[in-house]
Amino acid sequence: MTFTLGEQSALLQPSTVGAVSVANRLFMAPLTRSRADADGTPSSLAAEYYAQRAAAGLIISEATAVCEQANGAYMNTPGIYTDRQQDKWAEIASAVHRAGGKMFVQLWHVGRMAHPDISGFEAVGPSPIAADLVTHTPTGKKPLPVPRALTVSEIAEIVGQFRSAARRAIDAGMDGVEIHSANGYLLHEFLSDVVNQRTDVYGGSPENRARFAAEVVEAVADEIGADRVGLRISPGNGAGDMHEIDQVSAYELLLCRISSLKIAYLHIVSEPSAPAFAALRTQWDGTLVLNTPRTVDTDFAMLENLAEWGVISAAAVGRAFLANPDLVTRLTAGAELNEPDVATFYAPGPAGYIDYPTLDELVTPRSA
């Protein structure tokens, strides 16, 4: 696959995202790689992995748990709730900055997507409705269990955990954080009018279903500054066995409630032709980042046109950055892109992680 971005392409222009100046508008999307240590500390290879991709306008890290109970959807995913984890994120931040890049840590709680064989804790969610999925546990594939509905006091605790994790990210030297309210995880579950069957202040009406995500955004913005906070949503996205009859109302009320904060950006996972995207795009007057749903080949021509037309402020790209550390260089040169090796997406070790060749290395191999 080849595609050429001209020097005047909107995607290659510098910009300001909240408090952060970025060199271009091609962002690296968050990508779970399952290479963290057993205690949730990022691996010894993570600093090199992210620094290799520092030419992205902004790197958004893999999803990172805000507390021990927040993990459990996949094995070996990182957290940012202990000093050891924070120290490793500080090494990653330093490596990315030395390479000239900018980086946000994506914060998550997996909610009903957790399995106790992975996390050691029972799964929780808005309501006792299980995702009809199986997950890989240490003893093989197992169905996801029925989650326990969170209490109101537990919701308040989780809001505080997002706040604390954001503080740790900034103290580690990161440029900001992205709150993960998409793809079937906890905050997205509360937004759904199908998965969320609560009858208290966190369920029922669209305003109530938006409350949890809004409270997290407000708490994190209060802690580290709204201009260092991004929010990721995926209205109508079926990932995580998610279902939403009304794909707009709760999101509209969420955006309305947080609009005065002036957060750094809104990150939407959507097809640009989706009605929900159009409805929310007209409401949001800040920086908007688009990540199209998971495909092998990203449609760079479409993303370039959307940026030229002002529909999006930036594009978040996943697999292309995974397989091409020098993606920006390859696109400006019109060079062939490396194909991602699906077999090594979640495998341990350096293969398929830090060994994808750059254009320079194809001319002068590393062993030379």
SEPAGU-286513 format. One record per residue: residue in one letter; residue number from 1; y, x, z of N, C-alpha, C in turn. Coordinates in steps of 0.2 Angstrom, whole numbers, plus 5000, padded with zeros to 4 digits. Layout:
<pts>
> A;NUM;Y;X;Z;Y;X;Z;Y;X;Z
...
</pts>
This chain:
<pts>
> M;1;4994;5004;5000;5000;5000;5000;5006;5004;5000
> T;2;5011;5003;4996;5017;5006;4996;5023;5001;4995
> F;3;5029;5003;4998;5035;4999;4998;5041;5004;4999
> T;4;5046;5003;4995;5052;5008;4996;5058;5004;4999
> L;5;5061;5007;5005;5067;5004;5007;5072;5009;5005
> G;6;5077;5006;5001;5083;5010;4999;5087;5012;5005
> E;7;5091;5017;5004;5096;5020;5009;5100;5014;5012
> Q;8;5102;5009;5008;5107;5004;5011;5103;4998;5013
> S;9;5097;4998;5014;5093;4993;5016;5095;4991;5023
> A;10;5096;4984;5025;5098;4982;5031;5094;4985;5037
> L;11;5087;4985;5035;5082;4987;5040;5084;4995;5042
> L;12;5087;4999;5038;5088;5006;5040;5095;5007;5043
> Q;13;5099;5002;5044;5105;5003;5047;5105;5003;5054
> P;14;5109;5007;5057;5110;5008;5065;5112;5001;5068
> S;15;5111;5000;5074;5113;4994;5077;5114;4995;5085
> T;16;5116;4990;5088;5117;4990;5095;5113;4984;5098
> V;17;5108;4985;5102;5104;4980;5105;5105;4980;5113
> G;18;5109;4975;5115;5112;4975;5122;5115;4982;5123
> A;19;5113;4985;5128;5116;4992;5130;5113;4998;5126
> V;20;5109;4997;5121;5105;5002;5118;5107;5003;5111
> S;21;5109;5009;5109;5111;5010;5102;5104;5012;5098
> V;22;5103;5009;5093;5096;5011;5089;5098;5013;5082
> A;23;5094;5018;5080;5095;5021;5074;5093;5017;5068
> N;24;5089;5012;5068;5087;5008;5063;5085;5001;5066
> R;25;5083;4996;5062;5081;4990;5064;5073;4988;5063
> L;26;5070;4994;5062;5062;4993;5061;5060;4995;5068
> F;27;5057;4990;5072;5055;4991;5079;5047;4992;5079
> M;28;5045;4995;5084;5038;4996;5085;5036;4990;5089
> A;29;5031;4985;5087;5029;4980;5091;5024;4982;5096
> P;30;5024;4978;5102;5019;4980;5107;5012;4979;5104
> L;31;5008;4984;5106;5001;4984;5104;4996;4986;5110
> T;32;4992;4982;5112;4987;4984;5117;4982;4989;5114
> R;33;4981;4994;5117;4977;5000;5115;4971;5001;5120
> S;34;4971;4998;5126;4965;4999;5130;4963;5006;5132
> R;35;4968;5010;5133;4967;5017;5134;4969;5019;5141
> A;36;4972;5015;5145;4974;5017;5152;4968;5018;5156
> D;37;4970;5022;5162;4965;5024;5167;4963;5017;5170
> A;38;4957;5018;5174;4955;5012;5178;4959;5009;5182
> D;39;4964;5013;5185;4969;5010;5190;4975;5008;5187
> G;40;4975;5007;5180;4981;5004;5176;4986;5010;5175
> T;41;4985;5016;5176;4990;5021;5174;4989;5023;5167
> P;42;4995;5023;5163;4994;5025;5156;4990;5032;5155
> S;43;4987;5032;5150;4983;5038;5149;4987;5044;5148
> S;44;4983;5050;5148;4987;5057;5147;4989;5058;5140
> L;45;4986;5053;5135;4988;5054;5128;4994;5049;5127
> A;46;4996;5045;5131;5001;5040;5129;5008;5043;5128
> A;47;5010;5048;5131;5016;5051;5130;5017;5054;5123
> E;48;5011;5057;5120;5011;5059;5114;5011;5054;5109
> Y;49;5007;5049;5110;5006;5043;5106;5013;5040;5104
> Y;50;5017;5038;5110;5023;5035;5109;5028;5040;5106
> A;51;5029;5046;5108;5033;5051;5105;5032;5052;5098
> Q;52;5026;5051;5095;5025;5052;5088;5029;5047;5084
> R;53;5030;5041;5087;5033;5035;5084;5040;5034;5086
> A;54;5043;5039;5088;5050;5039;5091;5055;5037;5085
> A;55;5053;5038;5079;5058;5036;5073;5059;5029;5073
> A;56;5055;5025;5076;5056;5017;5076;5063;5016;5079
> G;57;5067;5011;5077;5073;5010;5080;5072;5008;5088
> L;58;5067;5005;5089;5065;5003;5096;5058;5003;5097
> I;59;5055;5007;5102;5048;5006;5103;5047;5001;5109
> I;60;5043;4996;5108;5041;4991;5113;5034;4992;5115
> S;61;5033;4994;5122;5027;4997;5124;5022;4991;5124
> E;62;5015;4994;5124;5010;4989;5125;5011;4985;5131
> A;63;5008;4979;5132;5009;4974;5137;5007;4978;5144
> T;64;5011;4977;5149;5010;4981;5155;5011;4976;5161
> A;65;5006;4976;5165;5005;4971;5171;5010;4973;5176
> V;66;5013;4967;5179;5018;4968;5184;5015;4968;5191
> C;67;5009;4967;5192;5005;4968;5198;4998;4968;5196
> E;68;4994;4970;5201;4987;4971;5200;4983;4964;5198
> Q;69;4985;4959;5200;4982;4952;5199;4985;4950;5192
> A;70;4990;4953;5189;4992;4951;5182;4988;4954;5177
> N;71;4984;4958;5178;4979;4961;5173;4973;4957;5172
> G;72;4968;4959;5168;4962;4956;5167;4960;4953;5161
> A;73;4964;4953;5156;4963;4950;5150;4958;4955;5145
> Y;74;4960;4961;5146;4956;4967;5143;4955;4972;5148
> M;75;4950;4976;5146;4949;4982;5150;4954;4988;5149
> N;76;4956;4992;5154;4960;4998;5153;4967;4997;5150
> T;77;4970;4991;5153;4977;4990;5151;4982;4993;5156
> P;78;4988;4995;5155;4992;4998;5160;4996;4993;5164
> G;79;4998;4996;5170;5003;4992;5174;5009;4996;5176
> I;80;5013;4993;5179;5019;4997;5182;5021;4994;5189
> Y;81;5016;4995;5193;5017;4992;5200;5015;4997;5205
> T;82;5013;5003;5204;5012;5009;5208;5016;5015;5207
> D;83;5017;5019;5211;5021;5025;5210;5017;5030;5205
> R;84;5011;5030;5205;5007;5034;5200;5008;5031;5193
> Q;85;5008;5025;5192;5010;5022;5186;5017;5023;5184
> Q;86;5021;5022;5188;5028;5024;5186;5030;5031;5184
> D;87;5026;5036;5188;5027;5043;5186;5025;5044;5179
> K;88;5019;5041;5177;5017;5042;5170;5022;5039;5165
> W;89;5024;5033;5167;5029;5030;5162;5035;5034;5162
> A;90;5037;5037;5167;5043;5042;5167;5041;5048;5162
> E;91;5035;5050;5162;5033;5055;5157;5034;5053;5150
> I;92;5032;5047;5149;5032;5044;5142;5039;5043;5140
> A;93;5044;5040;5144;5051;5039;5143;5054;5046;5141
> S;94;5052;5051;5145;5055;5058;5143;5053;5060;5136
> A;95;5047;5059;5135;5044;5062;5128;5047;5058;5123
> V;96;5048;5051;5123;5051;5047;5118;5058;5049;5117
> H;97;5062;5050;5123;5069;5052;5122;5070;5059;5119
> R;98;5066;5064;5121;5066;5071;5118;5065;5070;5111
> A;99;5061;5066;5108;5060;5065;5101;5065;5061;5098
> G;100;5070;5058;5101;5076;5055;5099;5075;5047;5098
> G;101;5070;5045;5102;5069;5037;5102;5071;5034;5108
> K;102;5071;5027;5107;5072;5022;5112;5066;5018;5114
> M;103;5065;5016;5120;5059;5012;5122;5060;5007;5128
> F;104;5058;5001;5127;5057;4996;5132;5050;4995;5134
> V;105;5049;4994;5140;5042;4992;5142;5041;4984;5142
> Q;106;5036;4982;5139;5034;4975;5139;5030;4973;5146
> L;107;5033;4968;5149;5030;4966;5156;5026;4960;5155
> W;108;5020;4959;5158;5016;4953;5157;5012;4951;5163
> H;109;5010;4945;5163;5005;4943;5168;5001;4938;5163
> V;110;4994;4940;5163;4990;4937;5158;4988;4930;5160
> G;111;4989;4928;5166;4987;4921;5168;4980;4919;5167
> R;112;4979;4913;5163;4972;4911;5163;4968;4915;5158
> M;113;4971;4920;5155;4967;4924;5150;4963;4930;5154
> A;114;4964;4930;5161;4960;4935;5165;4953;4933;5166
> H;115;4949;4938;5167;4942;4937;5169;4941;4941;5176
> P;116;4938;4938;5181;4938;4942;5187;4934;4948;5187
> D;117;4929;4948;5182;4925;4955;5182;4929;4960;5179
> I;118;4935;4959;5176;4940;4964;5174;4945;4966;5180
> S;119;4948;4960;5182;4954;4961;5187;4952;4962;5194
> G;120;4946;4959;5196;4944;4958;5203;4947;4952;5206
> F;121;4951;4948;5203;4954;4942;5206;4953;4936;5201
> E;122;4953;4930;5205;4952;4924;5201;4958;4923;5196
> A;123;4956;4920;5190;4961;4918;5185;4966;4913;5188
> V;124;4972;4913;5186;4977;4908;5188;4981;4906;5182
> G;125;4984;4900;5182;4988;4897;5177;4992;4891;5179
> P;126;4995;4888;5175;4999;4882;5177;4994;4876;5179
> S;127;4988;4875;5176;4984;4870;5178;4977;4873;5177
> P;128;4972;4869;5180;4965;4871;5179;4962;4869;5172
> I;129;4965;4872;5167;4962;4871;5160;4961;4878;5157
> A;130;4954;4879;5156;4952;4886;5153;4954;4887;5146
> A;131;4955;4893;5144;4955;4895;5137;4948;4895;5134
> D;132;4946;4892;5129;4940;4892;5126;4938;4898;5122
> L;133;4938;4904;5126;4937;4910;5123;4932;4914;5127
> V;134;4930;4920;5124;4926;4925;5128;4930;4931;5128
> T;135;4928;4935;5133;4932;4942;5133;4927;4947;5135
> H;136;4928;4953;5133;4924;4959;5134;4925;4961;5142
> T;137;4920;4961;5146;4920;4963;5153;4915;4969;5153
> P;138;4915;4973;5159;4911;4979;5160;4904;4977;5159
> T;139;4902;4971;5159;4895;4969;5158;4893;4965;5152
> G;140;4898;4965;5147;4897;4962;5141;4902;4956;5140
> K;141;4901;4952;5135;4905;4947;5133;4904;4941;5138
> K;142;4909;4938;5140;4908;4932;5145;4914;4927;5143
> P;143;4913;4920;5144;4918;4915;5143;4923;4916;5149
> L;144;4929;4914;5147;4935;4914;5152;4934;4908;5157
> P;145;4935;4910;5163;4934;4904;5168;4939;4899;5168
> V;146;4938;4894;5172;4944;4889;5173;4948;4892;5178
> P;147;4955;4892;5177;4959;4896;5181;4961;4891;5187
> R;148;4964;4894;5193;4966;4890;5198;4974;4889;5197
> A;149;4976;4883;5198;4983;4882;5197;4988;4885;5202
> L;150;4993;4889;5200;4997;4892;5205;5001;4887;5209
> T;151;5002;4889;5215;5007;4886;5220;5014;4887;5218
> V;152;5018;4883;5220;5026;4885;5219;5027;4891;5223
> S;153;5025;4893;5229;5026;4899;5232;5024;4905;5228
> E;154;5018;4904;5225;5015;4910;5221;5019;4911;5215
> I;155;5022;4906;5212;5026;4907;5206;5032;4911;5208
> A;156;5035;4909;5214;5041;4913;5216;5039;4921;5217
> E;157;5033;4922;5220;5030;4929;5221;5030;4932;5214
> I;158;5028;4929;5209;5027;4932;5202;5034;4934;5199
> V;159;5038;4929;5200;5045;4930;5198;5048;4937;5201
> G;160;5046;4938;5208;5048;4944;5211;5045;4950;5209
> Q;161;5038;4949;5206;5034;4955;5204;5037;4957;5197
> F;162;5039;4952;5193;5043;4954;5187;5049;4958;5188
> R;163;5053;4956;5193;5059;4959;5195;5057;4967;5197
> S;164;5052;4967;5202;5051;4974;5204;5048;4979;5199
> A;165;5044;4976;5194;5042;4980;5188;5047;4982;5184
> A;166;5052;4978;5183;5058;4980;5179;5062;4985;5182
> R;167;5063;4985;5188;5066;4990;5192;5062;4997;5191
> R;168;5056;4997;5192;5052;5003;5191;5053;5006;5184
> A;169;5053;5001;5179;5054;5004;5172;5060;5007;5171
> I;170;5066;5004;5174;5072;5008;5173;5072;5014;5177
> D;171;5069;5014;5183;5069;5020;5187;5065;5026;5184
> A;172;5060;5023;5180;5056;5028;5176;5060;5031;5170
> G;173;5066;5029;5169;5070;5031;5163;5069;5027;5157
> M;174;5066;5021;5157;5065;5017;5151;5072;5014;5149
> D;175;5073;5012;5143;5080;5009;5141;5080;5002;5142
> G;176;5075;4999;5144;5075;4992;5146;5068;4989;5146
> V;177;5067;4982;5147;5061;4979;5147;5061;4973;5142
> E;178;5055;4971;5140;5054;4965;5137;5049;4960;5141
> I;179;5051;4954;5142;5047;4949;5146;5042;4946;5141
> H;180;5036;4946;5142;5031;4943;5138;5030;4936;5140
> S;181;5033;4932;5135;5032;4924;5136;5029;4921;5130
> A;182;5023;4925;5127;5021;4923;5121;5013;4924;5121
> N;183;5010;4922;5115;5003;4924;5114;4998;4921;5119
> G;184;4999;4916;5122;4994;4913;5127;4994;4916;5134
> Y;185;4999;4920;5136;4999;4923;5143;5003;4918;5147
> L;186;5003;4920;5153;5005;4916;5159;5012;4912;5157
> L;187;5017;4915;5155;5023;4912;5154;5023;4907;5148
> H;188;5019;4909;5143;5018;4904;5138;5014;4898;5140
> E;189;5009;4899;5144;5005;4894;5146;5009;4888;5150
> F;190;5014;4890;5154;5019;4886;5157;5023;4882;5152
> L;191;5025;4885;5146;5029;4882;5141;5025;4876;5138
> S;192;5019;4877;5137;5015;4872;5133;5014;4865;5136
> D;193;5015;4860;5132;5014;4853;5135;5007;4851;5135
> V;194;5002;4856;5133;4995;4854;5133;4992;4858;5139
> V;195;4993;4864;5139;4990;4869;5144;4993;4867;5151
> N;196;5000;4866;5151;5003;4864;5157;5003;4857;5159
> Q;197;4999;4855;5164;4998;4848;5166;5001;4846;5173
> R;198;5005;4851;5175;5008;4850;5182;5013;4844;5182
> T;199;5013;4841;5188;5018;4836;5190;5023;4838;5194
> D;200;5024;4844;5196;5030;4846;5200;5035;4849;5196
> V;201;5040;4853;5199;5046;4855;5195;5044;4860;5190
> Y;202;5038;4863;5189;5036;4867;5184;5032;4864;5179
> G;203;5032;4857;5178;5028;4854;5173;5031;4847;5171
> G;204;5028;4844;5166;5030;4838;5164;5036;4838;5159
> S;205;5042;4838;5160;5047;4838;5156;5048;4845;5152
> P;206;5051;4845;5146;5052;4852;5143;5057;4856;5148
> E;207;5061;4854;5151;5066;4858;5156;5061;4861;5161
> N;208;5057;4857;5164;5052;4859;5169;5048;4865;5167
> R;209;5045;4864;5161;5040;4869;5158;5044;4875;5156
> A;210;5050;4875;5155;5054;4881;5154;5056;4885;5160
> R;211;5056;4881;5166;5059;4884;5172;5056;4891;5174
> F;212;5049;4892;5173;5046;4898;5176;5049;4904;5171
> A;213;5048;4903;5165;5051;4909;5161;5058;4910;5162
> A;214;5062;4905;5162;5069;4906;5164;5071;4909;5170
> E;215;5067;4908;5175;5068;4911;5182;5066;4918;5181
> V;216;5061;4920;5178;5059;4927;5177;5065;4931;5173
> V;217;5067;4928;5168;5073;4931;5164;5079;4932;5169
> E;218;5080;4927;5172;5086;4928;5177;5085;4933;5182
> A;219;5080;4933;5185;5078;4938;5190;5078;4945;5188
> V;220;5075;4946;5182;5075;4953;5179;5082;4955;5177
> A;221;5086;4950;5174;5093;4952;5172;5097;4954;5178
> D;222;5096;4950;5183;5100;4951;5189;5098;4958;5192
> E;223;5092;4961;5191;5090;4967;5194;5092;4973;5190
> I;224;5092;4972;5183;5093;4978;5179;5099;4978;5174
> G;225;5101;4972;5174;5107;4970;5169;5104;4967;5163
> A;226;5107;4961;5161;5104;4957;5155;5104;4961;5149
> D;227;5109;4966;5148;5109;4970;5142;5103;4975;5141
> R;228;5099;4975;5146;5093;4979;5145;5086;4975;5145
> V;229;5087;4968;5144;5081;4963;5144;5080;4960;5137
> G;230;5074;4960;5135;5072;4956;5129;5067;4951;5132
> L;231;5066;4946;5127;5062;4940;5129;5057;4939;5123
> R;232;5051;4939;5123;5046;4937;5118;5043;4931;5119
> I;233;5044;4926;5113;5041;4920;5113;5037;4919;5107
> S;234;5033;4914;5107;5029;4913;5101;5027;4905;5100
> P;235;5032;4901;5099;5031;4894;5098;5026;4892;5093
> G;236;5021;4888;5095;5016;4886;5090;5011;4891;5089
> N;237;5011;4897;5092;5006;4902;5091;5000;4900;5094
> G;238;4994;4900;5091;4988;4898;5094;4984;4903;5097
> A;239;4987;4909;5097;4983;4915;5101;4982;4913;5108
> G;240;4976;4915;5110;4974;4913;5117;4972;4906;5118
> D;241;4970;4903;5113;4968;4896;5113;4973;4892;5115
> M;242;4980;4893;5113;4985;4889;5115;4986;4883;5111
> H;243;4989;4878;5114;4990;4872;5110;4997;4869;5112
> E;244;5001;4867;5108;5007;4864;5109;5009;4858;5104
> I;245;5009;4852;5107;5011;4847;5103;5019;4847;5101
> D;246;5023;4848;5106;5030;4849;5105;5031;4856;5105
> Q;247;5033;4859;5099;5033;4867;5099;5041;4869;5099
> V;248;5045;4864;5101;5052;4866;5101;5056;4865;5107
> S;249;5055;4859;5110;5059;4856;5116;5060;4861;5122
> A;250;5054;4863;5124;5054;4868;5130;5058;4874;5128
> Y;251;5057;4877;5122;5060;4883;5120;5067;4882;5119
> E;252;5069;4877;5117;5077;4875;5116;5080;4875;5123
> L;253;5077;4872;5128;5080;4872;5134;5079;4879;5138
> L;254;5074;4883;5137;5074;4889;5139;5080;4893;5136
> L;255;5081;4893;5130;5086;4897;5127;5093;4895;5129
> C;256;5094;4888;5130;5100;4885;5132;5101;4888;5139
> R;257;5096;4888;5144;5097;4890;5150;5099;4898;5151
> I;258;5096;4902;5147;5098;4909;5147;5103;4912;5143
> S;259;5106;4907;5139;5111;4909;5133;5117;4913;5136
> S;260;5119;4911;5142;5125;4914;5145;5124;4921;5148
> L;261;5118;4922;5149;5116;4929;5151;5118;4935;5146
> K;262;5117;4933;5140;5118;4938;5134;5113;4943;5135
> I;263;5106;4942;5135;5101;4947;5135;5101;4951;5129
> A;264;5098;4957;5129;5098;4961;5123;5095;4958;5117
> Y;265;5090;4955;5117;5087;4952;5111;5082;4946;5113
> L;266;5081;4942;5108;5076;4937;5108;5071;4939;5103
> H;267;5064;4940;5104;5059;4942;5100;5054;4936;5099
> I;268;5054;4934;5093;5050;4928;5091;5044;4930;5086
> V;269;5038;4928;5089;5032;4929;5084;5031;4923;5081
> S;270;5032;4923;5074;5032;4917;5070;5032;4919;5063
> E;271;5030;4914;5059;5031;4914;5052;5038;4912;5051
> P;272;5042;4915;5047;5049;4913;5046;5050;4906;5043
> S;273;5045;4903;5039;5045;4897;5036;5043;4891;5041
> A;274;5041;4893;5047;5039;4888;5052;5045;4884;5055
> P;275;5044;4877;5055;5050;4873;5058;5052;4875;5065
> A;276;5048;4878;5069;5050;4880;5076;5055;4886;5075
> F;277;5053;4890;5071;5057;4896;5070;5064;4894;5067
> A;278;5065;4890;5063;5071;4887;5060;5075;4884;5065
> A;279;5072;4880;5069;5075;4876;5075;5078;4881;5080
> L;280;5074;4886;5082;5077;4890;5087;5082;4895;5084
> R;281;5081;4897;5078;5086;4902;5075;5093;4899;5075
> T;282;5093;4893;5073;5100;4890;5073;5103;4890;5080
> Q;283;5099;4890;5085;5102;4889;5092;5104;4896;5095
> W;284;5100;4901;5093;5101;4908;5096;5107;4912;5092
> D;285;5112;4914;5095;5117;4917;5092;5117;4925;5094
> G;286;5112;4927;5097;5112;4934;5099;5107;4938;5094
> T;287;5105;4944;5096;5101;4948;5092;5094;4945;5092
> L;288;5091;4944;5086;5085;4941;5085;5080;4946;5081
> V;289;5074;4947;5085;5069;4951;5082;5063;4947;5080
> L;290;5061;4948;5074;5055;4944;5071;5049;4948;5071
> N;291;5043;4946;5073;5037;4949;5072;5032;4943;5069
> T;292;5031;4944;5063;5026;4939;5060;5019;4940;5063
> P;293;5015;4934;5063;5009;4935;5065;5004;4940;5062
> R;294;4999;4942;5066;4995;4948;5065;4992;4947;5058
> T;295;4994;4952;5054;4991;4953;5047;4989;4961;5046
> V;296;4985;4962;5041;4984;4969;5040;4990;4972;5036
> D;297;4993;4969;5031;4998;4972;5028;5005;4968;5029
> T;298;5010;4971;5032;5016;4968;5033;5020;4967;5027
> D;299;5023;4961;5026;5027;4960;5020;5034;4963;5021
> F;300;5035;4969;5019;5041;4973;5020;5047;4970;5016
> A;301;5045;4967;5010;5050;4965;5006;5053;4958;5009
> M;302;5049;4954;5012;5051;4948;5015;5056;4950;5021
> L;303;5054;4955;5025;5057;4957;5031;5064;4960;5029
> E;304;5064;4964;5023;5070;4966;5021;5075;4961;5019
> N;305;5073;4956;5015;5077;4950;5013;5080;4947;5019
> L;306;5076;4945;5024;5078;4941;5030;5083;4945;5033
> A;307;5083;4952;5034;5088;4956;5037;5094;4956;5033
> E;308;5093;4957;5026;5099;4957;5022;5103;4950;5022
> W;309;5100;4945;5023;5103;4938;5023;5106;4936;5030
> G;310;5104;4941;5035;5106;4939;5042;5102;4935;5046
> V;311;5096;4933;5043;5092;4928;5047;5089;4932;5053
> I;312;5087;4938;5052;5085;4942;5058;5089;4948;5059
> S;313;5089;4950;5065;5093;4957;5066;5089;4963;5066
> A;314;5082;4962;5067;5078;4967;5067;5071;4965;5066
> A;315;5066;4969;5063;5059;4967;5062;5055;4971;5067
> A;316;5050;4968;5070;5045;4972;5074;5039;4972;5070
> V;317;5036;4978;5070;5030;4979;5065;5025;4983;5070
> G;318;5019;4980;5069;5013;4983;5074;5009;4987;5070
> R;319;5004;4985;5066;4999;4989;5064;5001;4995;5059
> A;320;5007;4993;5056;5009;4999;5051;5012;5005;5055
> F;321;5015;5003;5061;5017;5009;5065;5011;5012;5069
> L;322;5006;5008;5070;5000;5011;5074;4997;5016;5069
> A;323;4996;5015;5063;4993;5019;5058;4998;5024;5055
> N;324;5004;5023;5056;5009;5028;5052;5015;5030;5057
> P;325;5013;5035;5061;5019;5038;5066;5025;5039;5062
> D;326;5025;5041;5056;5031;5042;5052;5033;5036;5047
> L;327;5032;5030;5050;5033;5024;5045;5039;5024;5042
> V;328;5045;5025;5045;5051;5025;5043;5052;5030;5037
> T;329;5050;5036;5038;5050;5041;5033;5046;5039;5027
> R;330;5040;5036;5028;5036;5034;5022;5039;5028;5018
> L;331;5042;5024;5022;5045;5018;5018;5052;5020;5014
> T;332;5055;5025;5017;5061;5028;5013;5059;5032;5007
> A;333;5053;5035;5007;5050;5039;5002;5046;5035;4997
> G;334;5045;5029;4999;5040;5025;4995;5033;5028;4995
> A;335;5031;5031;5000;5025;5034;5000;5019;5029;5002
> E;336;5013;5031;5001;5007;5027;5003;5007;5027;5010
> L;337;5005;5021;5013;5004;5020;5020;4997;5022;5022
> N;338;4996;5025;5028;4989;5025;5031;4986;5018;5032
> E;339;4980;5017;5031;4977;5011;5033;4974;5011;5040
> P;340;4976;5006;5044;4974;5006;5051;4966;5006;5052
> D;341;4963;5010;5056;4956;5010;5058;4955;5005;5063
> V;342;4952;4999;5061;4951;4993;5066;4946;4995;5071
> A;343;4941;4999;5070;4936;5001;5074;4939;5005;5080
> T;344;4944;5009;5080;4947;5013;5085;4953;5009;5088
> F;345;4955;5003;5087;4960;5000;5090;4960;5000;5098
> Y;346;4954;4999;5100;4953;4998;5108;4948;5003;5110
> A;347;4946;5008;5106;4942;5014;5109;4945;5019;5113
> P;348;4942;5022;5117;4945;5027;5121;4946;5034;5117
> G;349;4950;5038;5120;4951;5044;5117;4956;5045;5111
> P;350;4957;5051;5108;4962;5052;5103;4961;5049;5096
> A;351;4955;5048;5094;4953;5045;5088;4957;5038;5087
> G;352;4960;5038;5081;4964;5032;5080;4970;5030;5084
> Y;353;4972;5035;5088;4977;5035;5093;4983;5040;5091
> I;354;4981;5046;5092;4986;5051;5090;4985;5056;5084
> D;355;4980;5054;5080;4977;5058;5075;4979;5055;5068
> Y;356;4983;5050;5067;4985;5048;5061;4990;5053;5058
> P;357;4988;5055;5052;4993;5060;5049;4999;5058;5046
> T;358;5004;5062;5047;5011;5061;5044;5011;5064;5037
> L;359;5016;5062;5033;5017;5065;5026;5017;5072;5027
> D;360;5020;5075;5031;5021;5083;5032;5014;5086;5033
> E;361;5010;5082;5037;5003;5085;5039;4999;5084;5033
> L;362;5000;5080;5028;4996;5079;5022;4997;5085;5018
> V;363;5003;5088;5018;5005;5093;5014;5003;5100;5018
> T;364;5004;5100;5024;5002;5106;5028;4998;5103;5034
> P;365;4991;5103;5033;4987;5101;5038;4987;5104;5045
> R;366;4986;5100;5050;4987;5103;5057;4983;5109;5058
> S;367;4977;5110;5055;4973;5116;5056;4975;5122;5053
> A;368;4980;5121;5048;4983;5127;5044;4987;5132;5049
</pts>
